[in-house]
């Protein structure tokens, strides 16, 4: 075997490689350090810079790329979602991304229940299209929203329900693949094979026959064994046969080969009937050992899944607003102490009644085991779905620990026979304790596979502890006759253990297979054959040379600048973590590359990626670029600040600051705040444009414009005279395709006497049924009917209202306030990177609101982006406890009203609606879980039958959708689901709280969308 080439040796070929790829293919070629850096990592602890990145558009592109790389001696690394746990998709190679263009169904045969797909097809997308036919592909990995079929086959993925359906290898019927010489071979049934596939099959059969005694001795007899190559296809050792009829399928040799033997062109998959009914029983355990010991008894009831979730994961899920309510549905008593573990036991079938009997049998069994009353029955399908989503997020939830100590993946997939599971886990717990750590656990308990990760600090002594723990764990695996690699493959962290598992003769045979398939060793070198040591620091994402550039961020990131105790998980005080970037680098490094941001199926994250499918327009891609910049791993030329570099501008270009990642990212990467840091640094470097200034200072000059006679009407001509719009686009970059908000002469603030009734001190208001109502710029100057409607609703409900407004005398005394007597949240300044200006204006509002918050008076907003500034950015601007107290009382109108109704303090007398209601949630509403209160409130309108539009970002995102360079992306975001949903319901009310959302809907559908205050007022 050839030694894997080092990147330094390959750099001489990079220019020639890129030139030929650009000339001879239609694909996208990237060689800059930022683009390569975004493909240098997966969800493991490793990092290796690719030689180049290639995104092919056609099959011919791939064939040509293989040929060019072979001629230049450059390794090839195929990649799907890039979510491997063991470093399989990192390497000094030409990385070829299948996920953008190779995601099609090529053939679907319903009668024979198979489908043929391209390797970039995402599992959830495949199952979404199969659902209408009552079929699914049942290898349901936890990363189903981002895992590609090619990657799953490469790793021999398994999933939660493998006890019923088997692993990937049991569900692949055939693979068409390119060999290293560019030839295409068809791997399928061995008896019917021909050509080069038959020749390769004959060779492997010869090895297997010679080594049959070795295979029978060394291959683990458990379902979960994914190490090395499947040399046992001719003499199966798995407890579940590879094929139902005992035939040999050569494609099974490629499953689990991690891209080292061939390059997949298409995969033929075996489908299963979609179960019509499922029920779930959640068993609560006060003892972790008891949970593990119970699994062997529970599987005798015939479940389709038995999944363990440990206390650490339960507690972390409860601390995440996305998961809290759901995980608590699984607990016997969510007010009591968290159980040490729970087991999710699923039964599925064609009829519901027999499954309910299975749940009763589970309850009886637990009673027989001394655990009566420990089962939470969950027959409701929607509750089950939500709980499984939390379970799927398990690995990533566990990575949300702050500090440098993280749960590290390297022994997490050891599989042992079920009867030994409890003893194995107890022994492994003792090993962790010996090395000053503890494990985070969750398991496929039905098949004896444990996802256990000891908490290690890989920047300090983690590598040494990893080696010691691995050696002791391997001894335990051998003792209990298990498999060291049970699900997530070999890659860089388990490759060296292949020889330990199989012995020298089989290891040598695996190398012969590699040489026969790939004589020059160019397909993903260093994986499975000739792997490096698992603790070779040169392969780490955080090697000893890793250093963060010292800098002073614009916002306060000290909450992330902490260290943690690996045993107790306690974190040190904010600001004590030793981050030279004052916590910003540690916040960025929370991204563990799990790729959850690549999902399309639900919620919001990540809007730009859903349009472009480019890695750089993904939360993960942005975080990786930031990390590389902050650690000086990018070519940043003469740019002074790593944050303000062109490389960061490129990835932030389409970030719409939706805040979805703040809520939906399992590790809490907050890209919206990071974009503020970028804008602050970048605008200091290049200056502010006229458009930036127009947006940022809007709250300052809006009052002046509205007060000058005829000026609003003059400015509104822009929406009706195309040449004016074109001129504005040329001068300011505001798209002529977009209408602008309509200026008014008569605004909410026009008549000072009109607001006099809404001026109360905190003391006065606290003695009444009082609220503070924020009059934001957009709803005061452009859509004051919303403010008036809110006042009408609150007044009808008996509330006294205070509207923050600077006194005339105070405003006159201060030149900086001469243009505006209204308070502002500073959101427009933040959008332009003017953090100091935002702090100044937001600080005034905080000072004004603090006395009201101290008196526990609700602070109500109408515009989500403004209101949630008080609950988010205000907390990291140095305002201290005042901001915290205000954030606890700040809420949208619908949140306040819904809570008052629940508390029995309010009975809104609403008349029946004449038409149904569609509701579109603003991104920030979704991020702060404020959509549910809106829906609850709308349900109070008789006959409204409110329906939530399932959509990502509307595409406006403040000024983003007005910008000429972003207009097309903005429209694409809206057309993904929002606008089509509205067009399908022409006779509905459309409700949207965000002023930008309403504008996008008006422009895209010529329909008026109204604020929730307006529809409530209309039905009083």
FENFEN-V154127 format. One record per residue. SS is DSSP state (@ for helix, = for strand, . for the rest). PHI is phi in whole degrees, -180 to 180 (none if undefined). D_FIRST is the distance of its C-alpha to the first C-alpha in Angstrom with 2 decimals. Layout:
BEGIN
ss->[SS/SS]
phi->[PHI/PHI]
d_first->[D_FIRST/D_FIRST]
END
This chain:
BEGIN
ss->[././././././@/@/@/@/@/@/@/@/@/@/@/@/@/@/@/@/@/@/./././=/=/=/././@/@/@/@/@/@/././=/././././=/=/././././=/=/=/=/./././@/@/@/@/@/@/@/@/@/@/@/@/@/@/./././=/=/=/=/././././././././././././././=/=/=/=/./././././././=/=/=/=/=/././././=/=/=/=/././././=/@/@/@/@/@/@/@/@/@/@/@/./=/=/./././././././././././=/@/@/@/@/@/@/@/././././././@/@/@/@/././@/@/@/@/=/=/=/=/=/=/=/./././././=/=/=/=/./=/@/@/@/././@/@/@/@/@/@/@/@/@/@/@/@/@/@/@/@/./@/@/@/@/@/@/@/././././././././././././@/@/@/@/././././././././././././././=/./@/@/@/@/././././././././=/=/=/=/=/=/=/=/./=/=/./././=/=/=/=/=/=/=/=/=/././@/@/@/@/@/@/@/@/@/@/@/@/@/@/./././=/=/=/=/=/=/@/@/@/@/@/@/@/@/./././././@/@/@/@/@/././././././././././././=/=/=/=/=/=/=/=/=/./././@/@/@/@/@/@/@/@/@/@/@/@/@/@/@/@/././././././=/=/=/=/././@/@/@/@/@/@/@/@/@/@/@/@/./@/@/@/@/@/././././././=/=/=/./././././././=/././@/@/@/@/@/@/@/@/@/@/@/@/@/@/@/@/@/././././=/=/=/=/=/=/@/@/@/./=/=/=/=/=/=/=/=/=/././././@/@/@/@/@/@/@/@/@/@/@/@/@/@/@/@/@/@/./././=/./././././././././././@/@/@/@/@/@/@/@/@/@/@/@/@/@/@/@/@/@/@/@/@/@/@/./././././=/./././././././././././././@/@/@/=/./././././././././././././././././@/@/@/./././=/././././././=/././././././././././././@/@/@/@/@/./././././././@/@/@/././././././././@/@/@/@/@/@/././@/@/@/./@/@/@/@/@/@/@/@/@/@/@/@/./././././././././././././././@/@/@/@/@/@/@/./././././././@/@/@/@/@/././././././@/@/@/@/@/@/@/@/@/@/@/@/@/@/@/@/./././@/@/@/@/@/@/@/./@/@/@/@/@/@/@/@/@/@/./././@/@/@/@/@/@/@/@/@/././@/@/@/@/@/@/@/@/@/@/@/./=/./././././././././././././././././@/@/@/@/@/./././././@/@/@/@/@/./././=/=/=/=/./././@/@/@/@/@/././@/@/@/@/@/@/@/@/@/@/@/@/@/./././=/=/=/./././././@/@/@/@/@/@/./@/@/@/./././././././././@/@/@/@/@/./././@/@/@/@/@/@/@/@/@/@/@/@/@/@/@/@/@/@/@/@/./././=/=/=/=/././@/@/@/@/@/@/@/@/./@/@/@/@/././././@/@/@/@/@/@/@/@/@/=/=/=/@/@/@/@/@/@/@/@/@/@/././././././././././././././=/=/=/=/././@/@/@/@/@/./././@/@/@/@/@/@/@/@/././././././././=/=/./././././././././././@/@/@/=/@/@/@/@/@/@/@/@/@/@/@/@/././@/@/@/@/@/@/./././././=/=/=/=/././@/@/@/@/@/@/@/@/@/@/@/././././=/./@/@/@/@/@/@/@/./.]
phi->[none/-74/-70/-55/-74/-85/-58/-62/-69/-88/-59/-64/-96/-61/-63/-66/-61/-63/-61/-68/-62/-68/-79/-106/-133/-102/-79/-93/-118/-131/-128/-68/-65/-69/-64/-64/-64/-70/-108/-85/-129/-129/-85/-104/-90/-105/-151/-148/-70/-66/-69/-161/-119/-128/-115/-73/-106/-134/-62/-63/-60/-67/-59/-67/-62/-62/-64/-63/-62/-64/-66/-94/72/-100/-63/-123/-129/-73/-142/-107/-79/66/-115/-62/-88/-120/88/-62/-106/-119/172/-79/-151/-80/-83/-112/-90/-85/-78/-83/-115/-102/-138/-111/-85/-94/-158/-131/-115/-72/-66/-96/55/-139/-139/-114/-132/-80/-68/-86/-65/-83/-55/-62/-68/-63/-67/-63/-79/-82/-57/-62/-97/72/-125/-155/-100/-87/-83/-91/-68/-68/-96/-58/-74/-134/-71/-94/-62/-61/-67/-64/-69/-59/-97/54/-64/-125/96/-68/-108/-66/-61/-97/-118/87/-93/-56/-61/-80/-125/-108/-100/-174/-139/-96/-147/-83/-87/-64/-89/89/-76/-96/-124/-107/-102/-155/-56/-64/-64/-102/-80/-151/64/-66/-63/-63/-62/-66/-63/-61/-61/-66/-62/-60/-62/-64/-65/-62/-99/-54/-62/-64/-62/-67/-81/-102/-78/-62/-95/-121/-63/-90/-144/-123/-76/63/-102/-81/-63/-87/-62/-87/-138/-56/-112/-67/-68/-115/-57/-64/-130/-73/-100/82/-75/-103/-118/-67/-64/-69/-72/-85/-67/89/-85/56/72/-95/-110/-146/-117/-65/-101/-157/-133/-101/-118/-88/-98/-128/-64/-73/-59/-75/-139/-141/-132/-132/-119/-106/-96/-94/-124/-84/-128/-65/-59/-63/-62/-66/-71/-76/-58/-64/-84/-66/-63/-70/-82/80/-74/-90/-159/-137/-118/-98/-128/-94/-59/-58/-68/-61/-65/-66/-65/-70/-88/-103/-60/-72/-113/-54/-62/-66/-65/-73/-68/-91/-99/-58/-146/-76/-90/-90/-62/-60/-64/-69/-165/-131/-114/-93/-110/-109/-122/-139/179/-81/-124/-83/-58/-62/-72/-63/-65/-63/-62/-63/-64/-64/-63/-66/-61/-65/-65/-63/-87/87/-127/-61/75/-98/-106/-98/-76/-136/-80/-71/-65/-69/-65/-61/-59/-62/-68/-64/-64/-65/-60/-63/-81/-52/-57/-78/-58/-66/-81/-84/-63/-80/105/-79/-74/-131/-66/-105/-88/-160/-122/-71/-110/-60/-118/-129/-57/-57/-67/-103/-61/-65/-67/-64/-66/-65/-65/-69/-59/-65/-64/-60/-60/-58/-104/69/-141/-142/-102/-101/-120/-153/-146/-87/-61/-65/-124/71/-103/-111/-93/-115/-129/-69/-83/-131/-100/-74/-91/-123/-103/-62/-65/-65/-67/-59/-61/-64/-65/-61/-66/-73/-65/-64/-63/-68/-60/-65/-60/-96/56/-110/-113/-73/-118/-109/-158/-91/89/-101/55/-91/-94/-125/-57/-69/-91/-62/-65/-64/-71/-107/86/-66/-68/-68/-59/-66/-66/-62/-66/-67/-62/-59/-65/-69/-74/-137/-56/-91/65/-96/-86/41/-63/87/-112/68/-107/51/-75/-77/-67/-61/-108/-68/-62/-67/-96/-77/-69/-119/-73/-56/-81/-68/-139/-91/-73/-65/-159/-107/-69/-78/-107/-92/-108/-63/-62/-90/-87/-137/-123/-126/-93/-66/-93/-92/67/-70/-108/-75/-67/-54/91/-107/-86/78/-84/-63/-98/61/103/-63/-63/-66/-66/-65/-71/-63/-67/-105/69/-67/75/-59/-72/-85/-72/-121/-76/-156/60/-113/-64/-119/-57/-69/-65/-63/-89/-97/57/-98/-57/-71/-102/-129/-53/-62/-63/-67/-63/-62/-66/-62/-61/-65/-68/-69/-109/60/-106/-115/-82/-108/52/-100/-69/-70/-108/-61/-70/-98/-79/-65/-64/-74/-58/-61/-82/-86/-51/-107/-71/-99/51/-74/68/-62/-64/-57/-98/-90/-69/-60/-103/75/-69/-103/-71/-62/-69/-66/-67/-61/-61/-62/-60/-59/-71/-69/-70/-66/-80/-109/87/-97/-82/-60/-65/-56/-66/-63/-73/-62/-93/-51/-61/-77/-102/-58/-64/-65/-61/-67/-90/-86/-56/71/-63/-56/-62/-64/-67/-71/-61/-56/-75/-117/-117/-55/-58/-67/-62/-65/-64/-63/-61/-67/-82/-115/78/-94/-59/-71/-77/-109/-76/-103/-55/-88/-73/-128/-84/-96/-114/-60/-92/-60/-108/-55/-69/-69/-97/-56/-66/-111/-120/-134/-77/-62/-64/-63/-71/-67/-88/-123/-85/-115/-141/-101/-115/-82/-99/-75/-55/-69/-83/-90/-101/-110/-135/-68/-62/-71/-64/-63/-65/-63/-62/-61/-66/-66/-66/-62/-87/91/-97/-88/-119/-110/-111/-56/-161/-69/-67/-60/-66/-66/-65/-69/-80/-123/-59/-66/-102/-62/-85/-147/-105/-104/-78/-144/-81/86/-58/-66/-68/-61/-65/-106/78/-90/-67/-63/-66/-63/-61/-63/-75/-68/-60/-63/-67/-60/-61/-71/-81/-53/-61/-70/-64/-62/-94/61/-90/-60/-112/-111/-124/-108/-96/-55/-64/-78/-60/-77/-62/-70/-97/-127/-61/-59/-79/-122/-120/83/-88/66/-66/-58/-66/-63/-63/-63/-61/-74/-110/-81/-159/-72/-53/-69/-63/-62/-65/-62/-67/-66/-63/-61/-80/76/-94/-147/-132/-75/-90/-111/-84/-69/-81/-92/-153/-70/-121/-105/-120/-109/-85/-63/-54/-71/-60/-66/-63/-106/55/-103/-77/-58/-60/-63/-66/-62/-69/-64/-68/-74/-82/-56/69/-70/45/-62/-125/-82/-78/-79/-149/-86/-62/-68/99/-87/49/69/-86/-52/-72/-90/-79/-56/-75/-116/-60/-69/-64/-59/-66/-64/-61/-69/-79/-60/-157/-61/-66/-58/-63/-70/-64/-74/-125/-67/-105/-100/-66/-116/-112/-149/-80/-82/-61/-67/-60/-62/-68/-63/-65/-64/-68/-89/-129/57/-116/-85/-104/-117/-72/-61/-62/-71/-72/-66/-62/-68/-111/-68]
d_first->[0.00/3.75/6.42/8.87/11.70/15.02/18.14/19.92/17.54/18.00/21.76/22.46/21.38/23.30/26.60/25.33/23.45/26.61/28.89/27.22/27.00/30.69/31.70/29.88/30.05/32.83/30.79/31.30/29.14/29.21/27.98/30.63/29.77/31.90/30.37/26.79/28.00/29.38/25.95/24.27/25.31/25.76/27.94/25.82/26.24/23.33/23.35/20.97/22.47/21.15/20.95/23.55/25.03/25.83/28.43/28.59/31.95/31.17/28.56/28.55/27.62/24.40/23.51/24.32/22.38/19.15/19.94/20.87/17.84/15.55/17.83/17.80/14.10/15.23/13.51/15.85/17.33/20.10/22.98/26.23/28.69/26.34/27.74/24.77/25.60/22.23/20.68/18.80/20.31/19.81/17.22/17.10/16.86/19.41/21.11/22.92/25.96/27.10/30.09/32.66/33.01/31.04/33.35/35.44/36.51/35.89/37.70/39.87/41.33/43.94/45.00/41.58/40.63/37.34/36.22/33.46/32.38/30.14/27.40/29.43/32.41/33.58/34.55/38.08/38.72/37.73/39.94/42.69/42.87/42.69/45.45/48.24/47.17/47.19/43.43/40.49/36.76/36.96/33.66/35.66/33.42/35.33/33.85/35.20/36.88/33.68/30.77/29.48/28.80/25.31/24.48/26.19/24.21/20.91/22.04/24.03/27.14/30.18/33.46/36.80/37.93/35.00/37.41/39.21/36.61/33.19/29.94/28.28/26.60/30.12/31.40/28.98/30.13/27.73/25.19/24.97/21.75/20.05/16.78/14.32/16.49/19.58/20.97/22.83/22.55/25.07/23.94/26.99/28.91/26.89/30.09/30.95/27.57/27.00/24.84/21.12/21.49/23.14/20.47/17.72/20.29/21.03/17.48/17.36/20.90/20.08/17.58/20.22/23.01/21.48/20.71/23.97/25.52/22.55/22.62/26.37/26.18/23.53/23.85/26.69/29.80/30.58/30.68/28.65/25.06/22.37/19.35/15.96/16.24/19.61/18.71/22.41/23.78/24.89/26.39/27.34/27.74/29.07/32.81/33.09/31.84/29.41/32.04/35.79/36.19/33.33/31.44/27.68/26.50/23.01/23.27/23.11/19.46/18.93/21.40/19.82/16.34/17.03/16.15/12.43/13.07/16.12/18.87/22.13/25.15/27.65/28.15/30.92/32.38/34.90/37.99/40.54/44.27/45.10/47.16/50.74/51.57/49.95/51.50/50.18/51.36/50.40/50.82/51.67/50.82/52.29/49.61/45.86/45.45/47.98/46.08/42.90/44.95/46.79/43.76/43.58/47.23/47.08/44.35/46.83/48.96/46.39/45.39/42.84/41.66/42.25/41.02/41.65/42.65/43.45/46.25/44.20/43.15/46.73/48.16/45.75/46.53/50.22/49.88/48.40/51.19/49.03/48.50/51.52/53.94/51.39/49.97/53.55/54.35/52.06/54.04/57.05/58.82/57.27/60.02/59.05/56.21/52.74/51.41/48.45/46.59/47.25/45.77/45.81/46.56/46.57/48.18/48.14/49.81/52.18/55.37/56.28/58.82/56.57/54.16/57.05/57.69/54.07/54.78/57.87/55.88/53.46/56.48/57.93/54.70/54.47/58.11/57.40/54.65/57.25/56.32/59.19/59.50/55.89/54.91/55.31/55.62/54.34/55.25/55.45/52.56/52.65/52.60/49.63/47.72/48.41/47.33/44.05/43.39/43.87/41.63/38.88/39.22/38.82/35.50/36.64/40.16/38.76/37.05/40.52/41.29/42.43/41.17/37.79/37.33/35.56/34.43/30.66/28.27/25.74/27.41/29.60/28.22/28.47/30.36/32.73/35.37/38.53/40.75/38.70/38.38/41.43/40.62/37.01/38.25/40.91/38.54/36.14/39.18/40.00/36.52/36.94/40.39/39.18/37.05/39.82/38.68/39.47/37.61/38.32/38.11/38.15/36.91/36.49/38.84/39.18/35.65/35.24/32.82/33.73/33.06/33.86/33.14/34.40/36.00/34.13/34.57/31.10/32.72/34.07/33.20/31.41/27.88/29.16/31.14/28.27/26.21/29.32/30.29/26.85/26.93/30.47/29.89/27.03/29.47/31.99/29.67/28.99/32.72/33.65/30.96/29.50/26.26/24.71/23.46/26.39/26.57/24.91/21.25/18.46/17.49/17.46/20.28/19.31/15.54/15.68/18.38/16.47/15.83/19.50/20.67/18.99/18.39/15.62/15.88/15.62/12.80/10.78/12.22/11.26/7.49/8.65/10.73/8.34/6.55/10.23/11.65/9.47/7.78/7.60/6.59/10.25/11.95/12.83/9.74/10.43/12.32/12.12/8.43/7.97/11.52/13.94/17.14/19.74/22.21/20.31/23.36/21.68/20.68/24.27/26.84/29.32/27.66/30.06/30.56/31.92/35.55/38.12/40.54/44.11/46.43/49.61/49.28/52.29/52.33/52.28/48.84/49.80/49.44/45.66/45.73/45.66/43.63/43.47/43.79/40.81/43.16/46.28/44.69/47.71/47.28/48.92/51.68/50.94/50.00/48.65/44.91/44.23/43.04/43.81/44.29/46.99/45.20/44.02/40.40/40.39/41.88/39.18/36.43/37.83/35.69/32.69/31.33/32.38/33.39/36.74/38.23/36.47/38.85/41.41/43.33/45.94/47.56/47.00/43.64/42.30/44.77/43.08/39.69/41.53/42.75/39.80/36.70/35.23/33.28/35.51/38.61/37.57/38.66/35.04/34.29/37.44/36.78/33.26/34.74/37.54/35.26/33.18/36.46/38.12/35.25/35.15/31.71/33.11/34.39/38.07/39.69/43.31/43.90/45.75/44.84/41.41/43.37/45.22/42.32/41.69/38.35/40.33/43.02/40.54/39.50/43.05/44.60/44.78/45.15/48.56/49.09/49.69/48.93/47.14/44.10/46.55/47.39/44.54/41.50/40.80/40.16/43.17/41.74/44.96/44.03/47.70/48.58/45.50/46.69/50.00/48.22/46.44/49.71/51.57/49.15/48.61/52.33/53.17/50.87/51.99/55.38/56.92/57.73/61.10/59.59/58.24/61.71/63.43/61.34/61.40/65.14/66.24/67.90/69.84/71.29/71.57/75.02/76.24/75.28/76.86/80.06/80.71/82.93/81.38/78.04/76.14/77.52/76.58/72.99/72.75/73.46/69.81/68.91/71.36/71.19/67.86/68.30/68.74/65.54/63.71/65.21/64.13/60.57/60.59/62.07/60.46/57.46/59.11/58.37/61.34/60.00/60.77/64.28/65.18/67.08/70.81/72.90/76.16/79.43/80.37/77.65/77.62/78.66/81.35/84.25/84.26/86.89/84.60/82.19/84.94/85.02/81.37/81.70/81.77/80.98/78.62/81.64/83.55/80.68/79.82/83.31/82.79/80.31/78.35/75.09/73.64/72.63/70.42/71.49/68.30/68.47/67.31/69.66/72.55/72.59/70.97/71.35/74.15/75.07/72.21/73.73/77.14/75.81/74.16/77.46/79.29/77.04/77.13/80.89/81.52/79.63/81.95/79.77/81.02/78.64/77.87/76.12/74.76/76.55/77.37/81.10/82.84/84.18/80.85/79.14/81.87/81.42/77.80/76.83/73.21/74.56/77.07/75.09/74.36/76.28/73.57/70.76/67.16/63.83/62.03/59.48/60.01/59.43/56.16/55.06/55.58/53.95/57.37/56.84/59.79/62.15/60.87/61.51/64.98/66.07/64.35/65.85/69.32/68.66/67.26/70.37/72.58/70.85/70.45/74.07/73.77/70.51/72.15/74.86/72.34/73.36/70.82/69.35/68.78/66.88/66.67/63.73/60.45/58.68/61.69/62.37/58.81/58.68/61.06/58.70/55.49/55.53/58.88/57.23/54.93/57.54/59.27/62.27/61.85/63.53/65.80/62.89/61.62/65.08/65.45/62.08/63.27/66.32/64.88/64.42/64.75/68.07/66.66/65.03/68.38/70.42/68.09/68.21/71.99/72.33/70.16/72.27/75.43/76.75/76.76/77.90/77.27/79.79/77.89/79.18/77.21/74.75/75.57/71.95/68.52/66.38/62.82/61.28/58.49/57.15/56.53/53.02/54.54/56.61/53.49/51.75/54.74/55.39/58.68/58.33/59.55/62.89/63.48/62.98/65.23/67.90/67.77/68.19/71.59/72.85/74.27/72.68/70.03/67.16/64.66/61.19/58.25/56.25/52.58/51.15/49.00/50.52/53.37/51.87/54.81/53.83/56.78/56.69/53.20/54.59/57.23/54.86/54.54/50.80/50.22/52.79/50.42/47.99/51.06/52.32/48.99/48.92/52.46/51.81/48.89/51.43/54.45/56.46/55.79/56.98/60.17/60.87/60.67/63.51/66.15/68.96/67.45/68.09/64.93/64.66/62.36/63.06/61.03/62.96/59.82/58.99/62.51/62.21/59.00/60.64/63.76/61.90/59.56/62.00/65.45/66.16/67.65/65.74/67.87/67.39/67.89/71.03/72.52/72.00/73.40/76.42/76.98/77.23/79.47]
END
